[in-house]
Amino acid sequence: MVSDLSRKAVPQYLMFKNSTIKVLYDSGLIDDKTLETGIENSVLNQARTIYFNLIQGEEEFSEGLAMPEILAYGFYRKIFSEKEISKITFGSGITLETFCKNYTPETLISKLKEQILNK
């Protein structure tokens, strides 16, 4: 379960831009919808990158998977086709459903938003 999002869970682009994003948000130049959309787009791009690393053998699907909550969010948002999902070998006893359930993807964007704005 994801109890505390580490720095690695924040999409790379947002890590370097947190202070700028916070200033723009605090000044009213970025509203909630714009911020959430930006976070989501970054997360979905990273989910796709993690997926490609998995199927190309550059990353192994296991408990040590980098940023599993981001990949789970990609599954939750259904950005992968059935054919793409079939190329992933889940670990012993792990299914797509159990993997997603372990990382509560439905709360990821709000957690990342909170993390960015509380820095």
N, CA, C and O atoms as CSV, one atom per row, in Angstrom:
chain,resi,resn,atom,element,x,y,z
A,1,MET,N,N,0.831,-1.185,0.000
A,1,MET,CA,C,0.000,0.000,0.000
A,1,MET,C,C,0.876,1.249,0.000
A,1,MET,O,O,1.988,1.252,0.528
A,2,VAL,N,N,0.358,2.283,-0.591
A,2,VAL,CA,C,1.078,3.546,-0.618
A,2,VAL,C,C,0.576,4.389,0.549
A,2,VAL,O,O,-0.553,4.879,0.530
A,3,SER,N,N,1.409,4.551,1.546
A,3,SER,CA,C,0.992,5.370,2.673
A,3,SER,C,C,1.612,6.754,2.578
A,3,SER,O,O,0.989,7.742,2.967
A,4,ASP,N,N,2.815,6.834,2.071
A,4,ASP,CA,C,3.483,8.121,1.929
A,4,ASP,C,C,4.205,8.100,0.587
A,4,ASP,O,O,5.071,7.257,0.351
A,5,LEU,N,N,3.848,9.018,-0.275
A,5,LEU,CA,C,4.475,9.050,-1.591
A,5,LEU,C,C,5.883,9.604,-1.454
A,5,LEU,O,O,6.082,10.716,-0.964
A,6,SER,N,N,6.832,8.836,-1.881
A,6,SER,CA,C,8.213,9.300,-1.840
A,6,SER,C,C,8.460,10.243,-3.009
A,6,SER,O,O,7.612,10.388,-3.889
A,7,ARG,N,N,9.607,10.873,-3.014
A,7,ARG,CA,C,9.958,11.784,-4.089
A,7,ARG,C,C,9.929,11.064,-5.435
A,7,ARG,O,O,9.614,11.680,-6.453
A,8,LYS,N,N,10.248,9.783,-5.456
A,8,LYS,CA,C,10.274,9.066,-6.728
A,8,LYS,C,C,8.890,8.931,-7.344
A,8,LYS,O,O,8.768,8.700,-8.546
A,9,ALA,N,N,7.844,9.074,-6.533
A,9,ALA,CA,C,6.489,8.934,-7.050
A,9,ALA,C,C,6.009,10.189,-7.761
A,9,ALA,O,O,5.047,10.134,-8.527
A,10,VAL,N,N,6.656,11.306,-7.522
A,10,VAL,CA,C,6.260,12.536,-8.194
A,10,VAL,C,C,6.872,12.512,-9.586
A,10,VAL,O,O,8.080,12.323,-9.728
A,11,PRO,N,N,6.055,12.700,-10.611
A,11,PRO,CA,C,6.587,12.688,-11.968
A,11,PRO,C,C,7.785,13.616,-12.107
A,11,PRO,O,O,7.814,14.713,-11.549
A,12,GLN,N,N,8.770,13.148,-12.865
A,12,GLN,CA,C,10.045,13.853,-12.988
A,12,GLN,C,C,9.894,15.329,-13.302
A,12,GLN,O,O,10.513,16.162,-12.639
A,13,TYR,N,N,9.096,15.670,-14.284
A,13,TYR,CA,C,8.950,17.067,-14.668
A,13,TYR,C,C,8.488,17.903,-13.478
A,13,TYR,O,O,8.983,19.007,-13.252
A,14,LEU,N,N,7.543,17.369,-12.730
A,14,LEU,CA,C,7.003,18.127,-11.610
A,14,LEU,C,C,8.014,18.286,-10.485
A,14,LEU,O,O,7.973,19.281,-9.761
A,15,MET,N,N,8.917,17.331,-10.323
A,15,MET,CA,C,9.927,17.440,-9.259
A,15,MET,C,C,10.775,18.687,-9.434
A,15,MET,O,O,11.095,19.360,-8.455
A,16,PHE,N,N,11.138,18.999,-10.655
A,16,PHE,CA,C,12.014,20.133,-10.908
A,16,PHE,C,C,11.246,21.446,-10.960
A,16,PHE,O,O,11.844,22.519,-10.882
A,17,LYS,N,N,9.956,21.369,-11.088
A,17,LYS,CA,C,9.138,22.565,-11.255
A,17,LYS,C,C,8.209,22.828,-10.069
A,17,LYS,O,O,7.365,23.721,-10.141
A,18,ASN,N,N,8.348,22.070,-8.982
A,18,ASN,CA,C,7.431,22.215,-7.854
A,18,ASN,C,C,7.306,23.648,-7.370
A,18,ASN,O,O,6.193,24.140,-7.184
A,19,SER,N,N,8.425,24.325,-7.162
A,19,SER,CA,C,8.357,25.679,-6.611
A,19,SER,C,C,7.672,26.627,-7.584
A,19,SER,O,O,6.886,27.477,-7.165
A,20,THR,N,N,7.956,26.495,-8.862
A,20,THR,CA,C,7.319,27.339,-9.872
A,20,THR,C,C,5.821,27.065,-9.929
A,20,THR,O,O,5.018,27.997,-9.976
A,21,ILE,N,N,5.448,25.803,-9.925
A,21,ILE,CA,C,4.037,25.431,-9.967
A,21,ILE,C,C,3.315,25.973,-8.740
A,21,ILE,O,O,2.207,26.498,-8.848
A,22,LYS,N,N,3.937,25.847,-7.582
A,22,LYS,CA,C,3.311,26.336,-6.346
A,22,LYS,C,C,3.101,27.850,-6.405
A,22,LYS,O,O,2.045,28.340,-6.006
A,23,VAL,N,N,4.085,28.589,-6.894
A,23,VAL,CA,C,3.962,30.048,-7.011
A,23,VAL,C,C,2.822,30.409,-7.968
A,23,VAL,O,O,2.016,31.290,-7.670
A,24,LEU,N,N,2.756,29.734,-9.105
A,24,LEU,CA,C,1.695,30.004,-10.075
A,24,LEU,C,C,0.313,29.663,-9.503
A,24,LEU,O,O,-0.656,30.391,-9.719
A,25,TYR,N,N,0.241,28.560,-8.780
A,25,TYR,CA,C,-1.022,28.145,-8.165
A,25,TYR,C,C,-1.434,29.141,-7.079
A,25,TYR,O,O,-2.578,29.594,-7.043
A,26,ASP,N,N,-0.491,29.475,-6.198
A,26,ASP,CA,C,-0.783,30.396,-5.097
A,26,ASP,C,C,-1.195,31.778,-5.598
A,26,ASP,O,O,-1.980,32.469,-4.948
A,27,SER,N,N,-0.669,32.176,-6.741
A,27,SER,CA,C,-1.006,33.489,-7.288
A,27,SER,C,C,-2.290,33.467,-8.129
A,27,SER,O,O,-2.742,34.507,-8.607
A,28,GLY,N,N,-2.869,32.283,-8.303
A,28,GLY,CA,C,-4.117,32.174,-9.037
A,28,GLY,C,C,-3.966,32.030,-10.543
A,28,GLY,O,O,-4.961,32.023,-11.267
A,29,LEU,N,N,-2.738,31.915,-11.019
A,29,LEU,CA,C,-2.517,31.760,-12.457
A,29,LEU,C,C,-2.783,30.335,-12.943
A,29,LEU,O,O,-3.010,30.105,-14.131
A,30,ILE,N,N,-2.753,29.391,-12.014
A,30,ILE,CA,C,-3.101,27.994,-12.309
A,30,ILE,C,C,-4.218,27.614,-11.351
A,30,ILE,O,O,-4.085,27.768,-10.137
A,31,ASP,N,N,-5.311,27.120,-11.896
A,31,ASP,CA,C,-6.399,26.678,-11.028
A,31,ASP,C,C,-6.290,25.177,-10.759
A,31,ASP,O,O,-5.408,24.503,-11.292
A,32,ASP,N,N,-7.190,24.666,-9.930
A,32,ASP,CA,C,-7.155,23.254,-9.558
A,32,ASP,C,C,-7.227,22.332,-10.767
A,32,ASP,O,O,-6.457,21.378,-10.877
A,33,LYS,N,N,-8.149,22.618,-11.668
A,33,LYS,CA,C,-8.342,21.760,-12.849
A,33,LYS,C,C,-7.079,21.709,-13.707
A,33,LYS,O,O,-6.679,20.634,-14.157
A,34,THR,N,N,-6.451,22.861,-13.937
A,34,THR,CA,C,-5.228,22.919,-14.748
A,34,THR,C,C,-4.100,22.147,-14.070
A,34,THR,O,O,-3.376,21.398,-14.725
A,35,LEU,N,N,-3.953,22.328,-12.772
A,35,LEU,CA,C,-2.904,21.624,-12.038
A,35,LEU,C,C,-3.132,20.120,-12.078
A,35,LEU,O,O,-2.207,19.356,-12.354
A,36,GLU,N,N,-4.352,19.698,-11.804
A,36,GLU,CA,C,-4.659,18.265,-11.806
A,36,GLU,C,C,-4.479,17.651,-13.186
A,36,GLU,O,O,-4.001,16.523,-13.301
A,37,THR,N,N,-4.854,18.375,-14.229
A,37,THR,CA,C,-4.672,17.883,-15.595
A,37,THR,C,C,-3.191,17.746,-15.921
A,37,THR,O,O,-2.783,16.761,-16.537
A,38,GLY,N,N,-2.388,18.714,-15.519
A,38,GLY,CA,C,-0.941,18.644,-15.745
A,38,GLY,C,C,-0.303,17.475,-15.016
A,38,GLY,O,O,0.541,16.771,-15.570
A,39,ILE,N,N,-0.712,17.274,-13.776
A,39,ILE,CA,C,-0.191,16.144,-13.004
A,39,ILE,C,C,-0.597,14.843,-13.675
A,39,ILE,O,O,0.227,13.946,-13.858
A,40,GLU,N,N,-1.869,14.742,-14.041
A,40,GLU,CA,C,-2.346,13.504,-14.661
A,40,GLU,C,C,-1.631,13.216,-15.982
A,40,GLU,O,O,-1.245,12.074,-16.233
A,41,ASN,N,N,-1.452,14.217,-16.817
A,41,ASN,CA,C,-0.750,14.003,-18.084
A,41,ASN,C,C,0.672,13.508,-17.847
A,41,ASN,O,O,1.147,12.614,-18.546
A,42,SER,N,N,1.342,14.085,-16.871
A,42,SER,CA,C,2.700,13.653,-16.550
A,42,SER,C,C,2.717,12.209,-16.040
A,42,SER,O,O,3.574,11.416,-16.429
A,43,VAL,N,N,1.766,11.881,-15.169
A,43,VAL,CA,C,1.671,10.516,-14.623
A,43,VAL,C,C,1.396,9.510,-15.740
A,43,VAL,O,O,2.019,8.450,-15.786
A,44,LEU,N,N,0.473,9.833,-16.634
A,44,LEU,CA,C,0.143,8.902,-17.721
A,44,LEU,C,C,1.322,8.708,-18.674
A,44,LEU,O,O,1.543,7.603,-19.170
A,45,ASN,N,N,2.074,9.771,-18.930
A,45,ASN,CA,C,3.285,9.629,-19.757
A,45,ASN,C,C,4.301,8.731,-19.069
A,45,ASN,O,O,4.932,7.895,-19.716
A,46,GLN,N,N,4.460,8.897,-17.769
A,46,GLN,CA,C,5.399,8.039,-17.043
A,46,GLN,C,C,4.911,6.601,-16.982
A,46,GLN,O,O,5.717,5.673,-17.049
A,47,ALA,N,N,3.602,6.402,-16.855
A,47,ALA,CA,C,3.057,5.037,-16.839
A,47,ALA,C,C,3.380,4.327,-18.145
A,47,ALA,O,O,3.746,3.152,-18.147
A,48,ARG,N,N,3.243,5.038,-19.242
A,48,ARG,CA,C,3.546,4.464,-20.553
A,48,ARG,C,C,5.039,4.121,-20.638
A,48,ARG,O,O,5.395,3.067,-21.166
A,49,THR,N,N,5.910,4.986,-20.129
A,49,THR,CA,C,7.354,4.726,-20.137
A,49,THR,C,C,7.686,3.490,-19.306
A,49,THR,O,O,8.476,2.649,-19.735
A,50,ILE,N,N,7.090,3.376,-18.127
A,50,ILE,CA,C,7.315,2.203,-17.277
A,50,ILE,C,C,6.852,0.945,-17.997
A,50,ILE,O,O,7.532,-0.080,-17.957
A,51,TYR,N,N,5.701,1.018,-18.652
A,51,TYR,CA,C,5.183,-0.121,-19.408
A,51,TYR,C,C,6.184,-0.559,-20.479
A,51,TYR,O,O,6.496,-1.745,-20.585
A,52,PHE,N,N,6.684,0.386,-21.267
A,52,PHE,CA,C,7.639,0.031,-22.322
A,52,PHE,C,C,8.911,-0.567,-21.748
A,52,PHE,O,O,9.476,-1.493,-22.330
A,53,ASN,N,N,9.371,-0.053,-20.617
A,53,ASN,CA,C,10.549,-0.629,-19.965
A,53,ASN,C,C,10.274,-2.062,-19.531
A,53,ASN,O,O,11.155,-2.917,-19.612
A,54,LEU,N,N,9.064,-2.324,-19.073
A,54,LEU,CA,C,8.688,-3.683,-18.662
A,54,LEU,C,C,8.701,-4.648,-19.834
A,54,LEU,O,O,9.294,-5.723,-19.745
A,55,ILE,N,N,8.057,-4.279,-20.924
A,55,ILE,CA,C,7.945,-5.233,-22.027
A,55,ILE,C,C,9.249,-5.376,-22.810
A,55,ILE,O,O,9.447,-6.360,-23.522
A,56,GLN,N,N,10.133,-4.391,-22.675
A,56,GLN,CA,C,11.437,-4.488,-23.342
A,56,GLN,C,C,12.479,-5.148,-22.445
A,56,GLN,O,O,13.640,-5.289,-22.829
A,57,GLY,N,N,12.056,-5.552,-21.248
A,57,GLY,CA,C,12.954,-6.242,-20.343
A,57,GLY,C,C,13.912,-5.343,-19.586
A,57,GLY,O,O,14.831,-5.836,-18.933
A,58,GLU,N,N,13.715,-4.028,-19.660
A,58,GLU,CA,C,14.589,-3.104,-18.952
A,58,GLU,C,C,14.202,-2.978,-17.485
A,58,GLU,O,O,14.983,-2.492,-16.667
A,59,GLU,N,N,13.013,-3.412,-17.164
A,59,GLU,CA,C,12.531,-3.359,-15.799
A,59,GLU,C,C,11.742,-4.630,-15.553
A,59,GLU,O,O,11.062,-5.128,-16.450
A,60,GLU,N,N,11.832,-5.152,-14.348
A,60,GLU,CA,C,11.161,-6.398,-14.030
A,60,GLU,C,C,9.929,-6.117,-13.186
A,60,GLU,O,O,9.962,-5.282,-12.283
A,61,PHE,N,N,8.844,-6.818,-13.484
A,61,PHE,CA,C,7.636,-6.648,-12.699
A,61,PHE,C,C,7.798,-7.417,-11.402
A,61,PHE,O,O,7.767,-8.648,-11.387
A,62,SER,N,N,7.965,-6.703,-10.348
A,62,SER,CA,C,8.159,-7.317,-9.040
A,62,SER,C,C,7.861,-6.280,-7.978
A,62,SER,O,O,7.442,-5.166,-8.292
A,63,GLU,N,N,8.072,-6.635,-6.736
A,63,GLU,CA,C,7.876,-5.691,-5.638
A,63,GLU,C,C,8.836,-4.506,-5.751
A,63,GLU,O,O,8.581,-3.447,-5.178
A,64,GLY,N,N,9.927,-4.676,-6.477
A,64,GLY,CA,C,10.903,-3.612,-6.620
A,64,GLY,C,C,10.652,-2.694,-7.806
A,64,GLY,O,O,11.505,-1.871,-8.141
A,65,LEU,N,N,9.507,-2.821,-8.440
A,65,LEU,CA,C,9.171,-2.006,-9.598
A,65,LEU,C,C,9.204,-0.532,-9.229
A,65,LEU,O,O,8.596,-0.118,-8.242
A,66,ALA,N,N,9.915,0.256,-10.025
A,66,ALA,CA,C,9.976,1.696,-9.779
A,66,ALA,C,C,8.601,2.310,-9.997
A,66,ALA,O,O,7.965,2.072,-11.024
A,67,MET,N,N,8.160,3.071,-9.065
A,67,MET,CA,C,6.906,3.819,-9.140
A,67,MET,C,C,5.692,2.965,-9.509
A,67,MET,O,O,5.004,3.271,-10.483
A,68,PRO,N,N,5.419,1.911,-8.759
A,68,PRO,CA,C,4.271,1.052,-9.098
A,68,PRO,C,C,2.951,1.793,-9.060
A,68,PRO,O,O,2.025,1.436,-9.788
A,69,GLU,N,N,2.843,2.830,-8.217
A,69,GLU,CA,C,1.583,3.569,-8.142
A,69,GLU,C,C,1.275,4.293,-9.447
A,69,GLU,O,O,0.111,4.492,-9.795
A,70,ILE,N,N,2.319,4.684,-10.163
A,70,ILE,CA,C,2.113,5.361,-11.450
A,70,ILE,C,C,1.647,4.357,-12.504
A,70,ILE,O,O,0.747,4.656,-13.289
A,71,LEU,N,N,2.244,3.191,-12.526
A,71,LEU,CA,C,1.795,2.156,-13.459
A,71,LEU,C,C,0.359,1.745,-13.129
A,71,LEU,O,O,-0.458,1.566,-14.032
A,72,ALA,N,N,0.053,1.597,-11.850
A,72,ALA,CA,C,-1.308,1.244,-11.437
A,72,ALA,C,C,-2.301,2.305,-11.903
A,72,ALA,O,O,-3.421,1.976,-12.294
A,73,TYR,N,N,-1.897,3.570,-11.864
A,73,TYR,CA,C,-2.785,4.633,-12.333
A,73,TYR,C,C,-3.042,4.497,-13.837
A,73,TYR,O,O,-4.160,4.723,-14.299
A,74,GLY,N,N,-2.019,4.132,-14.592
A,74,GLY,CA,C,-2.199,3.897,-16.027
A,74,GLY,C,C,-3.200,2.786,-16.290
A,74,GLY,O,O,-4.029,2.896,-17.194
A,75,PHE,N,N,-3.131,1.715,-15.506
A,75,PHE,CA,C,-4.111,0.630,-15.644
A,75,PHE,C,C,-5.504,1.129,-15.252
A,75,PHE,O,O,-6.491,0.848,-15.932
A,76,TYR,N,N,-5.565,1.863,-14.160
A,76,TYR,CA,C,-6.836,2.399,-13.663
A,76,TYR,C,C,-7.515,3.283,-14.702
A,76,TYR,O,O,-8.734,3.231,-14.864
A,77,ARG,N,N,-6.731,4.089,-15.403
A,77,ARG,CA,C,-7.271,4.982,-16.436
A,77,ARG,C,C,-7.432,4.291,-17.789
A,77,ARG,O,O,-7.875,4.903,-18.761
A,78,LYS,N,N,-7.070,3.022,-17.837
A,78,LYS,CA,C,-7.248,2.182,-19.038
A,78,LYS,C,C,-6.527,2.744,-20.269
A,78,LYS,O,O,-7.090,2.807,-21.362
A,79,ILE,N,N,-5.258,3.154,-20.063
A,79,ILE,CA,C,-4.488,3.663,-21.197
A,79,ILE,C,C,-3.836,2.542,-21.990
A,79,ILE,O,O,-3.289,2.774,-23.068
A,80,PHE,N,N,-3.895,1.321,-21.453
A,80,PHE,CA,C,-3.287,0.177,-22.131
A,80,PHE,C,C,-4.379,-0.720,-22.701
A,80,PHE,O,O,-5.407,-0.958,-22.069
A,81,SER,N,N,-4.130,-1.205,-23.900
A,81,SER,CA,C,-5.083,-2.129,-24.520
A,81,SER,C,C,-4.944,-3.511,-23.880
A,81,SER,O,O,-3.967,-3.790,-23.184
A,82,GLU,N,N,-5.921,-4.357,-24.123
A,82,GLU,CA,C,-5.854,-5.740,-23.634
A,82,GLU,C,C,-4.603,-6.433,-24.183
A,82,GLU,O,O,-3.946,-7.198,-23.478
A,83,LYS,N,N,-4.288,-6.155,-25.441
A,83,LYS,CA,C,-3.102,-6.751,-26.061
A,83,LYS,C,C,-1.832,-6.299,-25.339
A,83,LYS,O,O,-0.930,-7.103,-25.101
A,84,GLU,N,N,-1.763,-5.015,-24.994
A,84,GLU,CA,C,-0.591,-4.509,-24.264
A,84,GLU,C,C,-0.494,-5.146,-22.885
A,84,GLU,O,O,0.586,-5.549,-22.454
A,85,ILE,N,N,-1.621,-5.235,-22.199
A,85,ILE,CA,C,-1.623,-5.819,-20.854
A,85,ILE,C,C,-1.205,-7.281,-20.899
A,85,ILE,O,O,-0.539,-7.764,-19.983
A,86,SER,N,N,-1.587,-7.985,-21.948
A,86,SER,CA,C,-1.241,-9.409,-22.057
A,86,SER,C,C,0.268,-9.638,-22.184
A,86,SER,O,O,0.738,-10.756,-21.972
A,87,LYS,N,N,1.014,-8.619,-22.518
A,87,LYS,CA,C,2.467,-8.743,-22.655
A,87,LYS,C,C,3.186,-8.645,-21.309
A,87,LYS,O,O,4.386,-8.907,-21.225
A,88,ILE,N,N,2.463,-8.272,-20.269
A,88,ILE,CA,C,3.069,-8.130,-18.946
A,88,ILE,C,C,2.935,-9.440,-18.190
A,88,ILE,O,O,1.854,-10.026,-18.128
A,89,THR,N,N,4.027,-9.889,-17.624
A,89,THR,CA,C,4.006,-11.072,-16.781
A,89,THR,C,C,3.983,-10.613,-15.338
A,89,THR,O,O,4.987,-10.135,-14.809
A,90,PHE,N,N,2.835,-10.761,-14.707
A,90,PHE,CA,C,2.707,-10.391,-13.301
A,90,PHE,C,C,3.370,-11.468,-12.451
A,90,PHE,O,O,3.496,-12.614,-12.881
A,91,GLY,N,N,3.787,-11.105,-11.266
A,91,GLY,CA,C,4.430,-12.053,-10.366
A,91,GLY,C,C,3.456,-13.099,-9.859
A,91,GLY,O,O,2.258,-13.052,-10.137
A,92,SER,N,N,3.987,-14.020,-9.127
A,92,SER,CA,C,3.206,-15.122,-8.588
A,92,SER,C,C,2.051,-14.609,-7.733
A,92,SER,O,O,2.249,-13.862,-6.774
A,93,GLY,N,N,0.840,-15.028,-8.101
A,93,GLY,CA,C,-0.339,-14.655,-7.340
A,93,GLY,C,C,-0.821,-13.226,-7.551
A,93,GLY,O,O,-1.782,-12.796,-6.913
A,94,ILE,N,N,-0.167,-12.492,-8.436
A,94,ILE,CA,C,-0.558,-11.109,-8.679
A,94,ILE,C,C,-1.344,-11.038,-9.982
A,94,ILE,O,O,-0.933,-11.583,-11.006
A,95,THR,N,N,-2.462,-10.366,-9.920
A,95,THR,CA,C,-3.258,-10.107,-11.114
A,95,THR,C,C,-3.301,-8.596,-11.320
A,95,THR,O,O,-2.887,-7.831,-10.449
A,96,LEU,N,N,-3.791,-8.186,-12.447
A,96,LEU,CA,C,-3.946,-6.762,-12.714
A,96,LEU,C,C,-4.798,-6.115,-11.624
A,96,LEU,O,O,-4.478,-5.029,-11.140
A,97,GLU,N,N,-5.868,-6.777,-11.246
A,97,GLU,CA,C,-6.778,-6.240,-10.234
A,97,GLU,C,C,-6.106,-6.115,-8.874
A,97,GLU,O,O,-6.240,-5.083,-8.216
A,98,THR,N,N,-5.388,-7.141,-8.443
A,98,THR,CA,C,-4.739,-7.067,-7.125
A,98,THR,C,C,-3.616,-6.044,-7.129
A,98,THR,O,O,-3.402,-5.348,-6.136
A,99,PHE,N,N,-2.901,-5.950,-8.236
A,99,PHE,CA,C,-1.833,-4.952,-8.335
A,99,PHE,C,C,-2.415,-3.556,-8.161
A,99,PHE,O,O,-1.912,-2.767,-7.361
A,100,CYS,N,N,-3.464,-3.250,-8.901
A,100,CYS,CA,C,-4.072,-1.918,-8.807
A,100,CYS,C,C,-4.638,-1.661,-7.416
A,100,CYS,O,O,-4.500,-0.561,-6.882
A,101,LYS,N,N,-5.261,-2.653,-6.840
A,101,LYS,CA,C,-5.855,-2.498,-5.508
A,101,LYS,C,C,-4.787,-2.166,-4.458
A,101,LYS,O,O,-5.050,-1.413,-3.520
A,102,ASN,N,N,-3.599,-2.722,-4.617
A,102,ASN,CA,C,-2.514,-2.473,-3.661
A,102,ASN,C,C,-2.020,-1.031,-3.679
A,102,ASN,O,O,-1.441,-0.570,-2.696
A,103,TYR,N,N,-2.237,-0.314,-4.770
A,103,TYR,CA,C,-1.673,1.032,-4.904
A,103,TYR,C,C,-2.718,2.138,-4.989
A,103,TYR,O,O,-2.372,3.275,-5.307
A,104,THR,N,N,-3.969,1.841,-4.719
A,104,THR,CA,C,-5.070,2.817,-4.717
A,104,THR,C,C,-4.882,3.941,-5.735
A,104,THR,O,O,-4.738,5.104,-5.358
A,105,PRO,N,N,-4.885,3.595,-7.022
A,105,PRO,CA,C,-4.629,4.589,-8.058
A,105,PRO,C,C,-5.645,5.727,-8.100
A,105,PRO,O,O,-5.342,6.818,-8.583
A,106,GLU,N,N,-6.846,5.472,-7.596
A,106,GLU,CA,C,-7.877,6.513,-7.655
A,106,GLU,C,C,-7.532,7.745,-6.813
A,106,GLU,O,O,-8.145,8.798,-6.990
A,107,THR,N,N,-6.576,7.632,-5.915
A,107,THR,CA,C,-6.195,8.780,-5.073
A,107,THR,C,C,-4.841,9.376,-5.447
A,107,THR,O,O,-4.400,10.337,-4.816
A,108,LEU,N,N,-4.180,8.831,-6.449
A,108,LEU,CA,C,-2.818,9.255,-6.764
A,108,LEU,C,C,-2.721,10.736,-7.132
A,108,LEU,O,O,-1.856,11.438,-6.608
A,109,ILE,N,N,-3.571,11.215,-8.003
A,109,ILE,CA,C,-3.466,12.605,-8.467
A,109,ILE,C,C,-3.648,13.570,-7.298
A,109,ILE,O,O,-2.899,14.539,-7.174
A,110,SER,N,N,-4.626,13.316,-6.450
A,110,SER,CA,C,-4.840,14.216,-5.304
A,110,SER,C,C,-3.661,14.167,-4.331
A,110,SER,O,O,-3.306,15.189,-3.745
A,111,LYS,N,N,-3.053,12.997,-4.152
A,111,LYS,CA,C,-1.879,12.901,-3.269
A,111,LYS,C,C,-0.689,13.664,-3.848
A,111,LYS,O,O,0.031,14.349,-3.121
A,112,LEU,N,N,-0.488,13.541,-5.144
A,112,LEU,CA,C,0.621,14.262,-5.773
A,112,LEU,C,C,0.379,15.767,-5.729
A,112,LEU,O,O,1.302,16.545,-5.486
A,113,LYS,N,N,-0.847,16.164,-5.961
A,113,LYS,CA,C,-1.191,17.602,-5.897
A,113,LYS,C,C,-0.895,18.138,-4.489
A,113,LYS,O,O,-0.281,19.193,-4.334
A,114,GLU,N,N,-1.331,17.415,-3.495
A,114,GLU,CA,C,-1.090,17.827,-2.117
A,114,GLU,C,C,0.406,17.908,-1.814
A,114,GLU,O,O,0.866,18.834,-1.146
A,115,GLN,N,N,1.148,16.937,-2.310
A,115,GLN,CA,C,2.589,16.923,-2.082
A,115,GLN,C,C,3.256,18.136,-2.742
A,115,GLN,O,O,4.144,18.750,-2.152
A,116,ILE,N,N,2.840,18.473,-3.933
A,116,ILE,CA,C,3.418,19.617,-4.646
A,116,ILE,C,C,3.097,20.922,-3.922
A,116,ILE,O,O,3.970,21.772,-3.752
A,117,LEU,N,N,1.857,21.077,-3.501
A,117,LEU,CA,C,1.427,22.332,-2.901
A,117,LEU,C,C,1.895,22.511,-1.459
A,117,LEU,O,O,1.888,23.627,-0.939
A,118,ASN,N,N,2.297,21.428,-0.815
A,118,ASN,CA,C,2.762,21.520,0.565
A,118,ASN,C,C,4.277,21.611,0.683
A,118,ASN,O,O,4.816,21.527,1.787
A,119,LYS,N,N,4.960,21.779,-0.419
A,119,LYS,CA,C,6.431,21.907,-0.394
A,119,LYS,C,C,6.807,23.329,-0.110
A,119,LYS,O,O,7.992,23.653,-0.046
